[in-house]
């Protein structure tokens, strides 16, 4: 998973059997959102850019990768899974929190009613 999340852009699907693997990730996210959401976020959010500020140095700029998210998991499925299992931002590890918020905004993260 680390190779896919952290490496250069990969073909989609990244390997044979990805579709079943993606289904397993989604099922695990439904079952254990506190554990799996932080694992899922790097698949969805890019942090390759930085913004420089005159007074405070630079800061990472994150962006939701909609095309990649769609290709890897399907946006409808992500909305279904993450929308029904919204994890409060304070429960996400601090190092991942901003990326989580970007991802949730990107997929229209809101609790389904």
N, C-alpha and C positions, 0 to 999 in steps of 0.2 A: 504494500500500500504506500509506503514512504516513497518509493521510486515513482509512483504515479502522481502522488500529491506534490512532491518537491522537485521533480525533474523537469526537463524541457517538455514542451507540448508533445503529447503522444497522439498517435492515430486513435480514432474512436471507432470501435471499441479498442481499448489498449492491449487486450490479449484475448485469445480464444477462451470462451467461457465467461466473459465479462458480464453478460446479461444475467446469468444465474448468480454471479458474485454480487452484482448490484442489487438484485432482489434480496439476497441474504443481508446486505448492509441495511437496506430499508426495513426489513423485518427486525433486525437487531436494534435499529433506531427506535422503532415502535415499542419494543420490549424494554429497552434500557436507554432512554433518551439522555440521561445525565452522563452516561459513559460514551455513547455513540455520537451524539451531536458534535462534540469537539473533534472526533475522528473524521466526521463528514465534511466539516467546514473547509479544510484545505483543498478539497476537490472542487469547491464552489467559488472560492474567493482567491483572487490574485493579489499578491503584495510585492510586486516587482518594481513599483514606482516609489519615488520619495518626493516630498515637497520641502523646499527650503524656506525657512522663515528668518527674517532679518534678526530678530531679537532672541529667538529660541532654538536656533539650529534647524535640523531637518526632522521630518517625521514621515513614516511610511504612509503611503496612500493605497488604500485597498479598493478593489472593484469586484463586483459580482460578475462572474463569467457565465452569462445566461446561455450562450451557445454550448459551452462545455457542459453545464449543468443539464441542459436538455439532452445532449448526446449521451451523457454518462448515465443519467437516472430518469430523465423525463421530468419536465417542470411540473406537470400535473401531479405526478407521484410525489415529488418533493413537497409541493404545497399540501398535499393530503397528509403526508407523514409529519412534516415539521409543523404544519398548521394545527394538527391535532395534539401535538406534543411540545407546545411552546415551553422552553426552558427559561426560567427567569435569568436575565443577563448576569445577575450576581452569583448564580450557580455555575456559570461558565468560568473556567480558569482565566485569571486576569490577562495573561498573555494572548488569549484567544478571543477575548470579549468583543473588541472592536470588529474583528472579522465576522464574528457571529452576528452582530447587529447589521453589518453590511449584507450578509447572506439572507437574513430574515427580511430585510427591506427588499432585497432583490427578488425574492420569491413571493413577495406579498405576504410575508409571515404574519398571520393573524389567526387567532383561535377560531376553528370552525364551529358554527352553531348548529 
